[in-house]
Amino acid sequence: MSNLIIEWKHFDKGGKTCVRCSGTGANLVNTIKELRNELDSKGIKIEFKETKLPENRMSESNEILIGGVILEKLIPNAKTGENNCPSCTDLIGNPANCRCRTISKEKETFEEIPSELIKQAILNKLNSK
């Protein structure tokens, strides 16, 4: 059996994270649950790792690494961007708007990473082996 390590990085302050990271985390957990039996039957065990980031590493927040590769690199035409994140602004208590990661694919920009993109990235990673 081989392992596929999936790491979710997100800003954490006192056990809380922002709205977009919470959404990504929920989507990731649901996607892993959905794929776990199928992949187990193929001899692939998913290992989930959650990395809570301090404020000085917020630029890495809302990243998903699949087998050590960042999700955006596993999806054709996906790009990383950023926009204001009022939720993180509230968490850190900084009136200067926080700018947090986004993912764009084609003409759509996602603040929380949707399950479809997560699943596509996992399957693309497995198919590239």
N, C-alpha and C positions, 0 to 999 in steps of 0.2 A: 504494500500500500504506500502511495506517495502522499506527501502533505502539500497543501496549498495554503500558504500563510496570507491572510487578508488583514491588513492593518488599517484602522480608522484613527486618524489624528484629529483632535479637536481641542480648542481652547476650553479650559476649565477653571472656574473661579469658585471656590468654596462648594464644589460639587454641582455647580450649575454651568450650563453651556448655552449658547445663543439658540434662537429659534431655528435658524437655517441648519446649524450643526445637529440639533435635535432631530430635525426632519430627515437629514441624511442618515443619521444613526439608525433611526427606525426603518428606513428603506433598506439599509444594508442588512440589518438583522432579519428582516422579512425575506430578503432575497437569498440569504444564506440558508434559512429554514427551507425555502422552496427548492433550492438546488441540492441540499445535503444528501437526501436519499438517492437521488439520481447519480451524484458523484461518488457516493459510497459504493454503489453497485459497480462502478467502473474502477474501484480501487484508489479513489482520490479522497483523502480526508481534508476537510476544510478546518483550518486552525484560525480562530478569530483573535485578534490582538487589538486592544483599545489603548491608545496613547493619549493621555491628558496633558495638554500643553500649558505652560505658564504664559503670561502676557507677553514676555519678550520673544516668544516664538509664534505669535498669532498669525504670521504670514503663512505658516504651514497648516493652519486650522482648516478643517473640512476637506482634508486630503484622504484619499483611499489608495493604498498601495496593495497591489495584487501580485503576489510572488515577487515583491520588491520593486515592481514597476508601477509608476503613478497612473491612475485610471485614464487620464487624458491621452496618454501615449498609446493606450490600447484601443482607442476608439478613433477611427479615421475621421479627420476633419474636426476633431474636438479641440478647443482652445481654452486656456485659462484666462480669466479676467478678474476684475474686482469691482465692487460697488459699495455704497454706504451700507452699513449694517447697524441700524438703530438698536437692535438687541444687544450686540457687543458693546456699543456705546454705553448702554445702561449698565451692563455688567461691570465695566471698568470705571464707570463714573467719570468719564472724560467727555466734556461737552464738544470737543473736536470730533467730528464723525469718524468712526472706525471704518476702514475700508477692508472688506473681507472677500475671499475668493469666490469666484463664480466659474461655471463651466458653460461654454457656448458650443453648440453644434448646429450647423447650418444657420438659420436665422433666429434660433431660440436660445435664450440665456436662462440658466438654472442657478438659483441661489442654493437650493438644497438639491442634492444629486438624486435623480429619480431612479427607481428600481430598474427600469428598462436599460438605462445606461450602465448601471452596476452589473446587471446580468450579462449584457453584451461584452463588457470588459473582461469579466471572468471567463466567459466562453472563448473569447478571442485569445486570452492568455493561455488557456488550456490547449487550444488548437495550434498555437505557435510552437509547442514543444516538439 
